[in-house]
Structures are given as C-alpha cells and as structure tokens.
C-alpha cells in the first residue's frame, strides 16, 4: 500500500509536468493544425495497427486541463508538444505528407518497437521467479533454524556444543544416586585421562543408556556429566531427528556424528531416544518408515564400518522395553544404568539439595519427610518443597514450617482441598465410616504398614482418603503383605456394609487396586496353589500396538477361567478378613468415625490415641493463620489484610514513648487471640 501511494504521487507530479510540456490531441485536430502551419516538426511511428505521431508546435499553445487533485477545477497552461494517433490508410498519409511539404514541416519516421521479448519475459520468466521464491521460503521454514534458516540446510543437525562455562550443574548437585554417579565418573575420567585405562587394554565405552521411571534425574545426570567432563557436549532430543521430509532424520544423524568426530573426544546426549529407537518391524502395516531409516543410520554411526572413535553416546529413556535389540547390544550401548526410585536415604539427600535456598523452620525434619514419601522420585520431592514454599508465602510466613510441608504432601498426592464442596450429611457420614474402616484394618494389620493420616476433606476426585505408609522401604512383597494390603483396601466397603447395610461407588478405586494386586499374585508371583508357580503375564503391558497384533493370550481359556476364580477367591478372603476385624472393633471404629466427622483430619498420634484410649490427645495451639480456614479467596484476602493492618498498628505503637507503650501493647495481642478463637468457633470442623 505504501509503494502504491508513492507511485501515485510520483505519477501525479510527472503527469502535471508532462501536461505543461505536451498534450494529446485528436487526429483531425492534428491535420487542421498542420494545415494552419502551427506545427514545427513531427515524427511518425507504427504502433499496434496505427501511426503514433509526436511533434512540436512552432509557438506554445494554450490549453485547458482538469485534475481531480486540484481544488480550482480546470486550469489553463501552455504546451509546446503534442501526441496523436492516425489510421494506417493511404489517404490519411497522403494528406499529412502534402501539408507537411507545403509548409516545409520536418517529418521523420521511426521503426515499430518490438515488444515480444518483454512479453515473453513477463509470461514465462516472472512465474518461474515467483515459484523459486515460494520454494525458497518453504524450505527455509522447513529448516526451522536447524541450518540457520537457510535453504537446503534442513538436513543439518540442530545440536550445538554446550558451553561448559554456562552449565553450572556438577555431580555434587545430584543426590541419592551414588552408584549411578560412580559409573558416569568413570566415563568422565576416561575422557580426561585415557592413559590409565588404555594401559590395561580397556576400551572406551561406546554408549551409556540411562533408563528409569520419569523424574528420577536421568537428564540431570547427563547435565552433570557435561559440566564435569570439560569436552564438547552435544545435546539433542530424539524427536528432533524426524521432520516432514523423507531422509532428514538420517541426514541429521550423519551431520551430528560428523560434528562430534571433528571435535573428538566429545559426548552426544540423546534425550527420549525411544522416539527414534523403537523396535523395527513392529508396525501393523507395510511400507518404509522414516523413523526406521533414522534408526538404521544411528546404528551404523554408533558401531558400523567406519566406527566412531572418541565419541561417547549417552541416551535417556523411560521405555527401554520398546528399544530395538540391535541398539542395546554391547558395542553400541555397552553400559546400561538403571536410575531407579531413591530409597529413604536417597530421598533425604535429595531433599537436602532442594532445601538449600529455602528457609525451613526448626520443626521441619527432612529425615521424617523422607520416611513419609515412599515411591517419590526427585521431581516429586522438588515439587513437594516448592509447594510448601508457595503455601508459606500464601500464608504470609517468613519460614516454611511442618504444617506447610504436611499440606504440600496432601496436595502432591491427592490435589488441593475442596472445602467449599457441598456434601450432604448422609454422604459425609458414609465417607467418615468408610475411611474409618480402612483405618481400623490398618491398625490391626500393622506388621508392614502404618496408618499415617486419614481425612474426609475432599481432594481431587477423592471424597476422602487414608494414607498408609510402609514401616521401611521394601524391595520384595510377601504373600502376607499382599493379603494385608488387600484387606486394608476392602475395609472401606466392608464398613459401609456393616454400618449402613448399603453399598456405594466410593470403593471403586479400592477394588481396582485390590484386583491388580490379586491378579499379580496369581499371574506373576506364583502365589496361587491352584494355578501354580508359573508366569502367565509380564510385569508391563505390551509396549505398542503392533507388538502383540494378531496374538492372543499365552494360555488357554480354561487357564483364564482359573485365574479369574483365584483372583476372586483372594479378594473374597481379604473381604472376610476386613469384615471380621471391623466386627470385633465396632467401638473403636465408631469413635474414629465420629472424630473424623468432628475434626475432618486425624494424624498418626491422634488415631493411635483414639484407638487405645478412646480420647483425643491434648490439643495444641490453635492455628496462627486463620486465613487457611477461610472458605473463599475473598475471605482469605480480607483476613491477610486485617493481620497486616494489625501488624502495622503494632509497629507504630512500639515506636511510641515507653509510658504509652506499656499501656497499649497488650491490646493487639488480645484482639488477635479473640479473633483467632472466634475463627475457630466459626469453623469447628477445621480445628485439627
């Protein structure tokens, strides 16, 4: 639009200038002026079937012109030249020639201009140039920065060497994985000083595969290796190899290894390698697969005909079961490091690392938190402390105390509390007796697990829940432990049947977990005498759809029916055990359920006190932060503003003279305590 506007202005001024020098007239007027001897000279040129005539007057002629850009309408000006067109017939030419000869007017002729070349240029060349420009732009977008956005660079690798100065992560920042770090320290030492290993005939490992559940720190270990090694470190994701064009993945693999070989010794880290390293030939359809071509090139580069001396390939995945066997063999990935879930000591070490920059109160015991978080990985523990810090900031605290960590555990496990949810009295009683049933069975069968907390506060999709923690980390599960777990899971439904003589949908998740345990006992652990000590199912499901396509189960229909019978028998035994326990402890069950209806949440000490004495232990101080009892965000905000105003008032009074301060300093404290008591009375269910 700007270009067209500029061109219009230029044309306007050029048109005005040309109007002052020349004008276009009709052919009859030209003949008349030629006859009147007003024309000094003219030239004739054939153009498109007519003669184009341009010439000059002997004297300047006055003419009237009109322009849409002028305010005055018509304007008069003088012109010295003219243009016109004359038909190509003999009579017109003879007449013009006769008049020119009579008045001695100079007459000139010009050859016709040939415009075929320019027409061909417009018709053929310009569309070709437009197509080339469009293709250039499309290829530049396909590169997506891998080749600095330049055409034909989409086959280049996107991985660039990591600057060791920018990477501040070291092995000291990785906690809870001592054995894994030792394996990688050996790789780093090999890169720094290979003579110690070469003198013994050792070969540098070609590849190191880090496998384990999500969040255990596989990528963090790779970053620590990059920080410690001091050699070029190329990091790339498995999905970065495959693009929209066929052959791009293989081309990028070649380019990546070429860069690494030029800067050897070096390390290549491929995150989420299962994106390109999945087992070949597992698809349900035929045809060539771009991912398989990328995998083939990766196999050749890691251990092919040319070799990759001085280049170590590190990879991370949480789906090692789907990787191609050719990728996992020695010579490609010589070392497989399992980065598993940390034990209690590892969890404590991880918590210490993440607590470095967080002000913790004196009542926060990281060792106790580590015991209360079995199964948590490094990412979960980092999220736990971060949630605690956010809660402390929300409650306007300067330190993170034990109550913040406890609430953070519940938020990480089950989600934020939904205290505003409207629950009927009947449903609330059902949930309370349901959770009390879990608690009673857990208290009686407490050889392996301990009841840590029980609550009827809705969180996430759960109307209430009971947390049972193992006494210590277990690598093995006995048949007795499995039966006790199933009995504890069946305690909720059993309590509903005994107390209300009814059944609700609240036990669906309990049944799901109990059925999974029972099925694993029968099909994997060989804990059923009727089925025998055989493994009928693997620990994991099929890795992808094509792996088991067209194949049924590895056992007969009779065996499948026997498995179903055994699973049902084990669950019925657990149900009978729970029924017997709750029937024998009806009084304790009722006390715990009524306490849940009153306090909503009970911790381990309160549960044990209610079970043994029937009474709650000595109540501690009421909550210092009434804002956490507020039902809505607006109430919480007003409560924080009130406390801030009181704090400012207390500060101004402390700056007053000593005589006045002695008589007024007690007022804010009394007001605060009364307000706290009032808040507690308004929400008696929140006292616990």
C-alpha positions in Angstrom: 0.0 0.0 0.0 2.8 2.4 0.8 4.5 1.6 -2.5 1.3 2.2 -4.5 0.8 5.5 -2.6 4.3 6.7 -3.5 3.9 5.6 -7.1 0.6 7.6 -7.3 2.2 10.8 -6.0 5.1 10.4 -8.5 2.7 9.8 -11.3 0.6 12.8 -10.4 3.6 15.2 -10.4 5.0 13.6 -13.6 1.6 13.9 -15.2 1.4 17.6 -14.3 4.9 18.2 -15.6 4.1 16.4 -18.8 0.9 18.3 -19.2 2.9 21.5 -19.1 5.1 20.3 -22.0 2.9 18.1 -24.1 -0.7 17.2 -24.8 -2.7 14.5 -26.5 -4.9 15.7 -29.4 -7.3 14.1 -31.9 -6.1 13.1 -35.3 -8.5 15.6 -37.0 -7.1 18.5 -34.9 -3.6 17.4 -35.8 -4.4 17.6 -39.5 -6.1 21.0 -39.0 -3.1 22.4 -37.1 -0.7 21.0 -39.8 -2.8 22.7 -42.5 -2.7 26.0 -40.5 1.2 25.8 -40.3 1.2 25.7 -36.4 3.5 22.6 -36.3 7.2 22.9 -36.5 8.1 19.2 -36.8 6.7 15.7 -36.1 7.7 12.0 -36.3 5.6 9.0 -37.3 6.0 5.5 -35.8 3.9 2.4 -36.4 2.4 1.1 -33.2 -0.4 -1.5 -32.8 -2.1 -1.0 -36.2 -2.0 2.8 -36.2 0.6 5.5 -36.7 1.8 7.2 -33.4 2.6 10.8 -34.1 4.6 13.0 -31.8 5.7 16.6 -32.6 6.3 20.2 -31.6 4.4 23.4 -32.2 6.0 26.5 -33.7 4.6 28.5 -30.8 3.4 27.4 -27.4 -0.3 26.7 -27.4 -2.8 27.5 -24.6 -4.8 24.5 -23.3 -7.2 23.9 -20.5 -6.6 20.8 -18.3 -8.7 19.4 -15.4 -7.3 17.4 -12.5 -9.0 15.6 -9.6 -6.3 16.6 -7.2 -6.8 20.4 -7.7 -9.3 22.5 -5.8 -9.9 25.0 -8.6 -11.2 22.6 -11.3 -10.0 23.5 -14.8 -6.6 25.2 -15.2 -5.0 26.8 -18.3 -1.4 26.1 -19.3 0.9 26.3 -22.3 2.2 23.3 -24.2 5.0 23.0 -26.7 4.4 19.4 -27.9 1.6 17.0 -28.8 0.9 13.3 -29.4 -1.8 11.7 -31.5 -2.7 8.6 -33.5 -3.5 8.4 -37.2 -5.1 5.5 -39.1 -2.8 3.5 -41.4 -4.5 4.3 -44.7 -3.2 5.8 -47.9 -5.5 8.8 -47.9 -4.5 10.0 -44.4 -0.8 9.5 -45.1 -1.0 11.4 -48.4 -2.9 14.3 -46.8 -0.4 14.6 -44.0 2.5 14.4 -46.4 1.1 17.1 -48.7 0.5 19.6 -45.9 4.0 18.9 -44.4 5.6 19.5 -47.8 3.6 22.7 -48.5 4.6 24.3 -45.2 8.1 23.0 -45.1 7.5 20.9 -41.8 10.1 18.5 -40.9 8.7 15.0 -41.0 10.5 11.9 -39.5 9.7 8.2 -39.4 10.6 5.6 -36.8 10.5 1.8 -36.9 7.9 -0.1 -34.9 9.1 -1.1 -31.4 9.4 -4.9 -30.9 7.8 -5.8 -27.5 7.8 -9.6 -28.0 10.9 -10.1 -25.8 9.3 -8.2 -22.9 6.0 -10.0 -23.3 7.8 -13.4 -23.2 9.7 -12.3 -20.1 6.5 -11.4 -18.3 4.7 -14.5 -19.3 7.4 -17.1 -18.7 10.2 -15.8 -16.5 8.2 -14.0 -13.8 6.1 -17.0 -12.8 9.3 -19.1 -12.6 10.9 -16.5 -10.4 7.8 -16.4 -8.2 7.8 -20.2 -7.9 11.5 -20.3 -7.0 10.9 -17.6 -4.3 8.0 -19.6 -2.9 10.0 -22.8 -2.8 12.9 -20.9 -1.1 10.6 -19.6 1.6 9.1 -23.1 2.2 12.5 -24.7 2.5 13.6 -22.0 4.9 10.6 -22.7 7.1 11.2 -26.5 6.9 14.7 -25.9 8.3 13.2 -24.3 11.4 16.5 -22.8 12.4 18.5 -26.1 12.2 20.6 -24.6 9.3 20.3 -21.0 10.5 17.0 -20.8 8.5 18.9 -21.1 5.1 17.5 -23.1 2.2 18.8 -26.7 1.9 20.1 -26.7 5.4 17.2 -28.7 6.9 19.3 -31.8 6.9 21.8 -30.3 9.3 21.8 -31.3 12.9 20.3 -28.8 15.4 22.7 -29.9 18.2 25.3 -27.4 19.2 28.2 -27.9 21.6 27.2 -26.9 25.2 29.3 -24.2 26.8 30.8 -25.7 29.9 31.0 -22.3 31.5 27.3 -21.8 31.2 26.5 -25.3 32.6 26.8 -24.9 36.4 25.5 -28.4 37.3 28.0 -30.8 38.8 27.9 -34.3 40.4 27.6 -32.6 43.8 24.2 -31.3 42.7 23.0 -34.9 42.0 21.9 -36.6 45.3 20.6 -40.0 46.0 22.3 -41.8 43.1 25.7 -42.6 44.3 26.2 -45.9 42.3 24.9 -44.2 39.1 27.3 -41.3 39.6 30.2 -43.7 40.1 29.5 -45.3 36.7 29.5 -42.0 35.0 32.5 -40.6 36.8 34.5 -43.5 35.2 33.4 -42.2 31.8 34.4 -38.6 32.6 37.8 -39.9 33.9 38.3 -41.8 30.6 37.7 -38.7 28.6 40.1 -36.6 30.8 42.9 -39.1 31.2 42.5 -42.2 29.0 46.1 -43.5 29.6 45.2 -45.2 32.9 42.6 -47.3 31.1 44.4 -47.8 27.8 47.4 -49.2 29.6 45.2 -52.1 30.8 43.7 -52.7 27.4 40.4 -51.1 28.3 38.2 -49.7 25.5 36.3 -46.5 25.9 32.5 -47.3 26.2 30.7 -46.5 23.0 27.4 -45.7 24.7 25.7 -45.2 28.1 22.0 -45.8 28.4 20.2 -44.2 31.3 16.9 -45.9 31.9 14.3 -45.5 34.7 10.9 -44.0 35.6 10.1 -40.4 34.8 11.5 -37.8 37.2 14.4 -39.8 38.6 17.1 -37.5 37.3 18.4 -39.0 34.0 18.7 -35.7 32.2 20.2 -34.2 35.3 22.9 -36.8 35.4 23.7 -36.0 31.7 23.9 -32.3 32.5 26.3 -33.2 35.4 28.5 -35.2 33.0 28.6 -32.3 30.6 29.6 -30.0 33.4 32.3 -32.3 34.8 33.8 -33.6 31.5 35.0 -30.4 30.0 34.7 -31.8 26.5 32.3 -30.8 23.7 28.8 -31.9 24.7 26.1 -32.2 22.0 22.5 -32.4 23.4 19.5 -33.3 21.2 16.1 -34.8 21.6 15.0 -37.9 19.8 12.1 -36.1 18.2 14.4 -33.5 16.6 15.7 -36.0 14.1 12.4 -36.6 12.2 10.9 -33.8 10.1 8.4 -33.6 7.3 10.8 -34.6 4.6 12.0 -38.1 3.9 15.6 -38.8 4.8 16.0 -35.7 7.0 16.4 -37.8 10.2 19.3 -39.9 8.7 20.9 -36.8 7.3 20.8 -35.1 10.7 22.3 -38.2 12.4 25.2 -38.2 10.0 25.8 -34.5 10.4 25.6 -34.8 14.2 28.3 -37.5 14.3 30.4 -35.7 11.8 30.5 -32.7 14.1 31.2 -34.8 17.2 34.1 -36.7 15.4 35.7 -33.4 14.3 35.8 -32.3 17.9 36.6 -35.7 19.5 36.8 -36.6 22.3 33.2 -35.5 22.7 29.8 -36.6 24.1 26.5 -36.9 22.3 23.4 -36.9 24.6 20.1 -38.1 23.0 17.1 -37.4 25.3 14.0 -39.6 24.9 15.7 -41.9 22.4 12.6 -44.1 22.3 11.2 -41.6 19.8 13.6 -42.9 17.1 14.9 -46.2 18.6 11.7 -48.2 18.8 11.9 -51.8 17.7 11.7 -52.2 13.9 9.1 -54.2 12.0 6.5 -53.9 14.8 4.0 -51.8 12.7 0.7 -53.3 11.7 1.1 -52.0 8.1 3.8 -52.4 5.5 5.9 -49.8 3.7 9.0 -47.9 4.6 9.2 -45.9 7.8 11.1 -42.7 8.1 11.8 -43.5 11.8 13.3 -46.8 10.9 15.6 -45.1 8.4 16.8 -42.8 11.1 17.4 -45.7 13.5 19.4 -47.6 10.8 21.7 -44.6 10.4 22.1 -44.3 14.2 23.1 -48.0 14.4 25.7 -47.5 11.6 27.2 -44.4 13.2 27.4 -45.9 16.7 29.1 -49.2 15.6 29.4 -49.5 11.9 32.1 -50.0 9.3 33.8 -46.6 9.9 33.4 -46.5 13.7 33.1 -43.5 16.0 36.4 -43.3 17.8 36.4 -40.7 20.6 32.7 -40.2 20.7 30.5 -41.4 23.6 26.8 -41.6 23.1 24.6 -41.0 26.1 20.9 -41.6 25.9 17.9 -41.4 28.3 14.6 -43.2 28.2 11.8 -44.5 30.5 10.7 -47.1 27.9 13.8 -49.3 27.4 11.4 -52.2 26.7 10.5 -50.8 23.3 14.0 -50.1 22.1 15.4 -52.2 19.2 17.7 -55.1 20.3 20.4 -54.0 17.8 20.6 -50.7 19.7 21.1 -52.3 23.1 23.8 -54.7 22.2 27.4 -54.3 23.5 29.4 -52.1 21.1 26.6 -49.6 20.9 25.3 -49.2 24.4 27.9 -51.0 26.4 26.7 -49.7 29.7 23.1 -49.6 30.9 22.5 -47.7 34.1 19.2 -48.1 35.9 18.2 -44.8 37.5 15.5 -46.1 39.9 13.4 -44.6 42.6 15.6 -43.4 45.6 15.4 -45.2 48.9 14.8 -43.3 52.2 18.5 -42.2 52.4 18.4 -41.0 48.8 15.2 -39.1 49.4 16.7 -37.4 52.4 19.8 -36.4 50.4 17.6 -35.1 47.5 15.5 -33.0 50.0 18.7 -31.5 51.4 19.8 -30.4 47.9 16.4 -28.8 47.1 16.2 -27.2 50.6 19.4 -25.2 50.2 17.8 -22.0 49.2 14.6 -22.4 51.3 14.3 -21.1 54.9 13.0 -24.1 56.9 11.6 -23.7 60.4 13.0 -25.7 63.2 10.1 -28.2 63.3 10.8 -29.4 59.8 12.6 -32.8 59.8 13.8 -33.8 56.4 14.5 -37.4 57.5 10.9 -37.7 58.7 9.7 -36.3 55.4 11.8 -38.8 53.5 10.1 -41.6 55.5 6.7 -40.3 54.7 7.3 -40.1 50.9 8.0 -43.7 49.7 7.9 -44.0 46.0 8.6 -40.3 45.4 11.3 -39.5 42.8 13.5 -36.4 42.6 11.0 -34.4 40.6 8.2 -35.2 43.2 10.4 -34.2 46.1 11.4 -30.9 44.4 7.7 -30.2 43.7 6.9 -31.1 47.4 9.3 -28.4 48.8 8.2 -25.9 46.1 4.5 -26.4 47.1 5.5 -25.9 50.7 7.2 -22.7 49.9 4.2 -21.5 47.9 1.9 -22.3 50.8 4.1 -20.5 53.3 4.1 -17.4 51.0 0.3 -17.6 50.7 0.0 -17.7 54.5 2.4 -14.7 54.8 5.1 -16.6 56.6 8.9 -16.0 56.6 9.8 -19.6 57.1 8.4 -23.0 55.8 7.2 -25.0 58.8 6.0 -28.5 59.3 2.3 -27.6 58.6 3.2 -26.3 55.2 5.1 -29.4 54.3 2.2 -31.6 55.5 -0.3 -29.7 53.5 2.1 -29.8 50.5 2.3 -33.7 50.8 -1.5 -33.9 50.6 -1.6 -31.5 47.6 1.0 -33.5 45.7 -0.6 -36.9 46.5 -4.3 -36.0 46.1 -4.6 -32.4 44.9 -5.8 -29.2 46.7 -8.6 -29.4 49.3 -12.1 -28.6 48.2 -13.7 -27.3 51.4 -16.4 -25.4 49.5 -17.9 -28.6 48.1 -21.5 -29.1 49.3 -21.8 -32.5 50.8 -25.0 -33.9 52.4 -24.9 -35.2 56.0 -25.6 -38.8 54.9 -22.8 -38.8 52.3 -20.4 -37.2 54.8 -21.2 -40.0 57.4 -20.7 -42.6 54.7 -17.3 -41.2 53.8 -16.3 -41.0 57.5 -17.2 -44.6 58.3 -15.6 -45.7 55.0 -12.3 -44.1 55.9 -12.5 -45.3 59.5 -12.9 -48.8 58.1 -9.6 -48.5 56.3 -8.0 -47.1 59.4 -9.2 -49.9 61.8 -8.0 -52.7 59.4 -4.7 -50.9 59.0 -4.2 -50.5 62.8 -4.9 -54.2 63.4 -2.8 -55.5 60.5 0.2 -53.2 61.1 3.1 -55.5 60.6 4.2 -54.0 57.3 2.2 -50.7 57.1 1.4 -47.9 59.5 -1.6 -45.6 59.2 -0.2 -42.1 58.8 -3.2 -39.9 58.2 -6.9 -40.2 57.5 -9.2 -37.4 56.3 -12.7 -36.8 54.9 -11.7 -33.5 53.2 -12.4 -33.9 49.5 -9.3 -33.6 47.3 -9.2 -34.1 43.6 -11.6 -36.9 42.7 -11.4 -38.5 46.2 -14.1 -37.7 48.8 -11.6 -38.8 51.5 -8.6 -41.0 51.9 -6.4 -42.8 54.3 -2.6 -42.8 53.9 -0.8 -46.0 54.9 3.0 -45.9 54.8 5.4 -48.9 54.9 7.5 -49.2 58.0 10.6 -49.4 55.8 11.4 -49.4 52.2 10.6 -52.8 50.6 12.1 -54.4 47.5 10.1 -57.6 47.9 6.5 -58.2 48.8 5.5 -61.3 50.6 2.1 -63.1 50.3 1.2 -62.0 53.8 1.9 -58.3 53.0 -0.2 -58.6 49.8 -3.1 -60.1 51.7 -2.9 -57.4 54.4 -2.9 -54.6 51.7 -6.0 -56.1 50.1 -7.7 -56.4 53.4 -7.0 -52.8 54.1 -8.3 -51.8 50.7 -11.5 -53.8 51.4 -12.0 -52.2 54.8 -14.0 -49.2 53.4 -16.7 -51.2 51.5 -16.9 -53.6 54.4 -17.6 -50.8 56.9 -20.4 -49.4 54.7 -22.0 -52.9 54.6 -21.7 -53.4 58.4 -22.8 -49.9 59.5 -25.3 -48.8 56.8 -26.2 -52.2 55.2 -25.6 -50.5 51.8 -23.0 -50.2 49.1 -21.7 -47.0 47.4 -19.5 -46.2 44.5 -16.8 -44.8 46.7 -14.9 -48.1 46.8 -14.3 -48.4 43.1 -10.7 -47.3 43.3 -10.1 -49.7 46.2 -11.4 -52.6 44.1 -9.2 -51.6 41.2 -6.1 -51.6 43.4 -7.1 -54.9 45.2 -7.8 -56.6 41.9 -4.5 -55.6 40.4 -2.6 -56.9 43.5 -4.6 -60.2 43.4 -4.0 -60.7 39.6 -0.3 -60.0 40.0 -0.2 -62.6 42.8 -1.8 -65.2 40.5 -0.2 -64.5 37.1 3.2 -63.1 38.0 4.3 -64.0 41.6 3.1 -67.7 41.6 1.2 -67.2 44.9 -1.7 -69.4 43.9 -1.6 -73.2 44.5 -4.3 -73.9 42.0 -2.6 -72.0 39.2 0.9 -73.0 40.2 4.3 -71.3 40.1 4.1 -70.1 36.5 4.4 -66.6 35.0 1.4 -66.1 32.7 1.7 -62.3 32.3 4.6 -60.0 32.1 5.1 -57.1 34.6 4.3 -54.5 31.9 1.7 -54.3 29.2 2.5 -54.6 25.5 4.9 -51.7 24.6 3.0 -50.8 21.5 0.0 -52.0 19.5 2.0 -53.8 16.8 3.9 -56.0 19.2 1.0 -58.2 20.0 -1.0 -57.8 16.9 -2.9 -60.9 15.9 -1.7 -62.8 19.1 -4.0 -63.9 21.9 -3.0 -64.6 25.5 -0.3 -67.1 26.1 -2.6 -69.5 28.0 -5.9 -71.4 27.3 -9.4 -70.4 28.1 -9.5 -72.9 30.9 -6.4 -71.3 32.5 -8.0 -67.9 32.1 -11.1 -69.1 33.9 -9.0 -70.5 36.7 -7.1 -67.2 37.0 -10.4 -65.3 37.4 -11.6 -67.8 40.0 -8.3 -67.4 42.0 -8.4 -63.6 41.8 -12.0 -63.6 43.1 -11.1 -66.0 45.9 -8.2 -63.9 47.1 -10.4 -60.7 47.1 -13.2 -62.6 49.0 -10.6 -63.7 51.6 -9.5 -60.2 52.1 -13.1 -59.0 52.3 -13.8 -61.6 55.0 -10.7 -60.6 57.0 -11.8 -57.0 56.9 -15.3 -57.9 58.0 -14.0 -59.9 60.9 -11.7 -57.1 62.1 -14.3 -54.3 61.9 -16.9 -56.5 63.6 -14.6 -57.2 66.5 -13.6 -53.5 66.8 -17.0 -51.8 66.4 -16.5 -49.4 69.3 -13.1 -48.1 68.1 -14.4 -47.9 64.6 -17.3 -45.6 65.8 -15.0 -43.4 67.9 -12.7 -42.8 64.9 -15.6 -42.1 62.5 -17.2 -39.6 64.9 -13.8 -37.9 65.4 -13.5 -37.6 61.6 -16.9 -36.0 61.4 -15.9 -33.5 64.1 -12.2 -32.8 63.1 -12.2 -33.9 59.5 -8.5 -34.8 59.6 -6.6 -37.1 62.0 -2.9 -37.7 62.2 -1.0 -40.8 63.4 -0.8 -39.7 67.0 -4.5 -38.9 67.2 -5.5 -42.1 65.5 -3.5 -44.2 67.9 -4.8 -42.3 70.9 -8.4 -42.7 69.8 -7.8 -46.4 69.2 -6.1 -47.1 72.5 -7.9 -44.7 74.9 -10.9 -43.5 73.0 -9.9 -39.9 73.5 -8.1 -37.3 71.5 -4.6 -36.3 72.8 -4.0 -32.9 74.3 -4.9 -30.2 71.7 -2.1 -28.0 70.7 -2.2 -24.3 69.9 -4.9 -23.1 67.6 -3.8 -22.2 64.1 -1.9 -19.0 63.9 -3.2 -18.4 60.4 -7.0 -18.1 60.3 -6.8 -17.4 56.6 -6.3 -21.0 55.9 -9.7 -21.7 57.4 -11.4 -19.2 55.1 -14.0 -20.6 52.8 -13.3 -18.3 49.8 -10.4 -16.4 48.3 -12.1 -13.1 49.3 -12.3 -14.1 52.9 -8.6 -15.2 52.9 -7.6 -11.9 51.3 -9.6 -9.9 53.9 -8.0 -11.9 56.7 -4.5 -11.2 55.5 -5.2 -7.5 55.1 -6.6 -7.4 58.6 -3.5 -9.1 60.0 -1.3 -6.7 58.0 -3.1 -3.7 59.4 -2.7 -5.0 62.9 1.0 -5.6 62.3 1.4 -2.0 61.1 -0.6 -0.7 64.1 1.6 -2.8 66.5 4.7 -1.4 64.8 3.5 2.2 65.2 2.6 1.7 68.8 6.0 0.2 69.6 7.6 3.4 68.2 5.6 5.5 70.7 7.0 6.6 74.2 7.6 3.9 76.7 4.8 5.1 79.1 2.2 4.9 76.4 3.5 1.6 75.0 3.2 -0.2 78.4 -0.5 0.6 78.5 -1.3 -0.3 74.9 0.9 -3.1 73.7 -1.4 -5.8 75.0 -4.4 -4.6 73.0 -3.4 -6.1 69.6 -2.5 -9.4 71.2 -5.8 -9.7 73.0 -7.7 -8.7 69.9 -5.7 -11.2 67.8 -6.3 -14.1 70.2 -10.0 -13.3 70.4 -10.2 -13.2 66.6 -8.4 -16.5 66.4 -10.8 -18.1 68.9 -13.8 -16.7 67.0 -12.5 -18.0 63.8 -12.0 -21.4 65.4 -15.6 -21.3 66.8 -17.0 -20.4 63.4 -15.2 -23.5 61.8 -15.1 -26.2 64.5 -14.5 -28.9 61.9 -11.2 -27.3 60.9 -9.5 -27.4 64.3 -7.4 -30.5 63.7 
